[in-house]
Amino acid sequence: MKNNNEKQILKIIKYAPSSFVIIFSMIITIWLYVENKSIFQKEKKQIENEYILETKNKLKSDISLVYNIVNNSYKNIEVELKNSIKTRVYEAHTIATNIYEKYKNTKTKDEIFELIKVTLNEIRFNNGRGYFFIDNIEGRKVLYPIDSKIENKIMIDYRDSNGYEFVKTIIKTIKDKSERFDEYYWYKPNKGMKTYKKISFYKYLEPYNMVIGTGEYVDEYEAFVKEKTLKYLTYIKKDTKKDIFILDYSGRFVLYKDNKFIGKNVLDVEKDKSVKDLIENMPSMLNKHSLFIEYKASNNNRIGYAKKFNDWSWILVSSYSKDKMGKLIQDKKEFLDNKYESFIYKIFTISIILTFVLLIVSIYISKTLKYKFDKYKKDLNEKQNILFQQSKMASMGEMIGNIAHQWRQPLSTILTASTGMLLQKQMNNLEDEFFFDATKRINASVKHLSKTIDDFRNFYSPHKIKTNFSLKNTFNTTLDLLQAQLTSKDIRIVKDIEDIEMFSYENELIQALINIINNARDELIKKDKNVEKVIFISSIVSAKKVSIIIRDNAGGISADIIERIFEPYFTTKHKAQGTGIGLYMTEEIIVKHLDGKISVKNHDFIYNNKKYTGAEFTIEFDL
């Protein structure tokens, strides 16, 4: 199998690079041609979509900015109005206080108050809408510049259109010697009987026990804010050159690039049918908060984004020329066509040159890889054989001790029998029965010695031959080789072997088993002499696989090294006692030589009513 694999690898090394280069170059060239043609077509289509999307996003962004400006202006109307009237009242209060302080020692209080009235009576603000009034604690209008009929009139019982007695709130402010905002609904001069929401501010004037106040109709201030907002938007339009305009719900321009059209209906400016349709569909359009629109203006096709602002009945629109956008898209498409033609020419030229260069390189790489592979295979085989023999030789001293121990009793038997025959011969007392018994014992001992020599010689033989063997006999041979070491260390073997005939490298399996048992032995001899030392060996045979389990009661393997025990030259022993290749070679033998699997874990178990922890090695072979 390995030879076949190696031949296949050599063929791959020899022919694969060149074949790959040719096929790969052809595929890449064709693919680049087809794919880029498709990509360029998609890009041409995508450019239009992306440009339109980009334009729409820009239009949407522009209107979002305008909407935020308008919305902020609307939301802050009452806040700005209150700040405005409060500031004005504070100014009037300061004027009145300064006049009083200036003349309090030279004029009477009434004379000073007349000066204050004259001064405040002439002051107007907010485009002439704003004025100051003064009320006393009786509810009398001491100062009311816009209507002399009301001045000096007691208005304590006055109510607004909702029945609110706002003059009493003024009196309460005087009593509290404080200041406050107030809201009520009141009539506008020359506007008939319709009332409008008004916000006022009163501040206590201490020397006269009165309040100075002013107010502003909310709708008038809102109109002022609208005008200010439109001026700001006009400035933004000029500064950023954005095409933005605002319509009211009736289709009249509120903001437009040409001021002369402000207040006019769109249809008075643009006569195109698309604009007419747009205005006619305005009611249904207003059902949506925002949408994109298309229309024709000044013989120019345009795309726009419209968003309504309900509070002021405005439609905010940002637009862009579709004709201009189309010209830009067409220019980009022509650029892509020229780019594609140039790209295809380059692709074919580069492909031919690159294929030729890669063929030369691939031939050189093939030869180099073949040489490196042959050399690597030779070196690897030599190193594996040396390492395998080193693993065996690492335990040579212990094996020699085993030989000596196993030979001691047979040699003693031979010596006793031969000495007995010699003595009886010298005494002319050698009987046939004794002679035959002695020679029988000598022959049996010699056979035992011969078997021991064969076991050790086979074990150290460098030759690898697959044979049929009994798994049970393999265990017996393994334990025979280790018997002396285990017995001398008071280590007991507990076997539970389920036999099966296998066809593999028996000698290498014995080597792997010896390495695992020796590893267990080295851990067990570290334990206290009084502790029972046991190695459990078992095999389990099923329809698909055979499992060999070797377990000890030495306490297990530390969690921080259990993942490393199969690494080469990794050992926890002193370097004079271990090489670190035993378990590494065990894994190499099981996995690479015998096509099996090996794993290790710590295992808790009970033996002779005692709880133990130990390492458990599991070897598995598929049947």
Long-range contacts (C-beta under 8 A, 24 or more apart in sequence): 6-377, 9-373, 10-370, 10-373, 13-366, 13-369, 13-370, 13-373, 14-366, 14-370, 15-366, 16-366, 17-362, 17-363, 17-365, 17-366, 18-359, 18-362, 18-363, 18-366, 20-362, 21-355, 21-358, 21-359, 21-362, 22-355, 22-359, 25-351, 25-354, 25-355, 25-358, 28-351, 29-347, 29-348, 29-351, 32-347, 32-351, 33-344, 33-347, 36-340, 36-343, 36-344, 36-347, 37-340, 40-336, 40-337, 40-339, 40-340, 43-336, 44-333, 44-336, 44-337, 47-329, 47-332, 47-333, 47-336, 48-329, 51-325, 51-328, 51-329, 51-332, 52-303, 52-325, 55-303, 55-320, 55-325, 56-292, 56-303, 56-305, 58-320, 59-292, 59-303, 59-304, 59-305, 59-318, 59-319, 59-320, 60-290, 60-305, 60-318, 62-242, 62-244, 62-305, 62-318, 63-244, 63-290, 63-305, 63-306, 63-307, 63-316, 63-317, 63-318, 64-307, 65-236, 66-233, 66-236, 66-244, 66-246, 66-316, 66-318, 67-307, 67-309, 67-316, 69-229, 69-232, 69-233, 69-236, 70-229, 70-233, 70-309, 70-312, 70-314, 70-316, 71-309, 73-225, 73-226, 73-228, 73-229, 74-222, 74-225, 74-309, 74-311, 74-312, 77-218, 77-221, 77-222, 77-225, 78-199, 78-218, 80-221, 80-225, 81-199, 81-216, 81-218, 81-221, 82-181, 82-199, 82-201, 84-126, 84-216, 84-221, 85-130, 85-199, 85-200, 85-201, 85-214, 85-215, 85-216, 86-181, 86-201, 88-125, 88-130, 88-132, 88-214, 89-132, 89-179, 89-201, 89-202, 89-203, 89-212, 89-213, 89-214, 90-203, 92-120, 92-123, 92-132, 92-212, 92-214, 93-203, 93-205, 93-212, 95-119, 95-120, 96-120, 96-205, 96-212, 97-205, 97-207, 100-207, 104-207, 109-207, 109-208, 113-208, 117-142, 117-143, 120-145, 120-212, 121-145, 126-216, 126-220, 126-221, 126-224, 127-224, 129-216, 129-217, 129-220, 130-214, 130-216, 131-214, 132-212, 132-213, 132-214, 133-212, 133-213, 133-214, 134-205, 134-210, 134-211, 134-212, 134-213, 135-167, 135-170, 135-171, 135-174, 135-202, 135-210, 135-211, 135-213, 136-174, 136-208, 136-209, 136-210, 137-171, 137-174, 137-175, 137-209, 137-210, 138-171, 139-167, 139-168, 139-170, 139-171, 142-210, 146-189, 147-189, 160-184, 160-185, 160-186, 160-195, 161-185, 161-186, 161-195, 166-200, 169-202, 170-202, 170-211, 170-213, 173-202, 173-204, 173-211, 174-204, 174-209, 174-210, 174-211, 176-204, 177-204, 177-206, 178-204, 179-203, 179-204, 182-215, 188-217, 196-220, 226-312, 230-254, 230-255, 242-318, 243-318, 243-319, 243-320, 244-316, 244-317, 244-318, 245-317, 245-319, 246-314, 246-315, 246-316, 246-317, 247-314, 247-315, 247-317, 248-313, 248-314, 248-315, 249-282, 249-286, 249-313, 249-314, 249-315, 251-279, 251-282, 254-314, 270-295, 270-296, 270-297, 270-298, 272-296, 272-297, 282-315, 286-315, 293-317, 294-322, 384-588, 385-462, 387-581, 387-585, 387-588, 388-462, 388-508, 388-511, 388-585, 388-588, 388-589, 389-462, 390-579, 390-581, 391-511, 391-515, 391-581, 391-582, 391-585, 392-459, 392-460, 392-511, 394-579, 394-581, 394-582, 395-514, 395-518, 396-460, 398-485, 398-518, 399-456, 399-459, 399-481, 401-484, 401-485, 402-456, 402-481, 402-482, 402-483, 402-484, 402-485, 403-452, 403-453, 403-456, 404-484, 405-483, 405-484, 405-487, 405-488, 406-452, 406-480, 406-483, 406-484, 407-449, 407-452, 410-445, 410-446, 410-448, 410-449, 411-445, 411-449, 413-441, 413-442, 413-444, 413-445, 414-441, 414-442, 414-445, 414-446, 417-441, 417-442, 418-442, 452-480, 455-480, 455-481, 456-481, 458-507, 459-507, 459-510, 459-511, 461-507, 464-505, 464-507, 464-508, 464-593, 465-505, 466-503, 466-504, 466-505, 467-503, 467-504, 467-505, 467-506, 468-501, 468-502, 468-503, 469-501, 469-502, 469-503, 469-504, 469-506, 470-499, 470-500, 470-501, 470-502, 471-497, 471-499, 471-500, 471-501, 471-502, 471-539, 471-546, 471-548, 472-497, 472-499, 474-506, 474-509, 474-510, 474-513, 475-513, 475-537, 475-539, 477-510, 478-510, 478-513, 478-514, 478-517, 481-510, 481-514, 482-514, 482-517, 482-518, 482-521, 485-518, 485-521, 486-517, 486-521, 486-535, 489-521, 489-524, 489-525, 489-533, 490-529, 490-533, 491-521, 491-524, 491-525, 491-533, 491-534, 491-535, 492-532, 492-533, 492-534, 492-535, 493-534, 493-535, 493-537, 494-534, 494-535, 494-536, 494-537, 495-537, 495-538, 496-536, 496-537, 496-538, 496-539, 497-537, 497-538, 497-539, 498-538, 498-539, 498-540, 498-541, 499-539, 500-539, 500-541, 500-546, 502-546, 502-621, 504-594, 504-621, 505-593, 505-594, 508-589, 508-593, 508-594, 509-589, 509-594, 511-585, 511-586, 511-589, 512-585, 512-586, 512-589, 512-590, 512-594, 512-619, 513-548, 513-550, 515-582, 515-583, 515-585, 515-586, 516-550, 516-583, 516-586, 516-617, 517-550, 518-582, 519-582, 519-583, 519-615, 520-550, 520-552, 520-554, 520-614, 520-615, 522-573, 522-577, 522-578, 523-552, 523-554, 523-555, 523-615, 524-552, 524-553, 524-554, 526-554, 527-554, 527-555, 532-608, 532-610, 534-607, 536-607, 541-623, 543-623, 544-622, 544-623, 545-620, 545-621, 545-622, 545-623, 546-620, 546-621, 546-623, 547-618, 547-619, 547-620, 548-618, 548-619, 548-620, 549-616, 549-617, 549-618, 549-619, 550-616, 550-617, 550-619, 551-603, 551-605, 551-614, 551-615, 551-616, 551-617, 552-614, 552-615, 553-605, 553-607, 553-612, 553-613, 553-614, 554-614, 554-615, 555-613, 555-614, 556-602, 556-603, 556-613, 556-614, 556-615, 557-600, 557-602, 557-615, 562-600, 562-601, 562-602, 565-600, 566-598, 566-600, 590-619, 594-621, 595-621, 595-622, 596-620, 596-621, 596-622
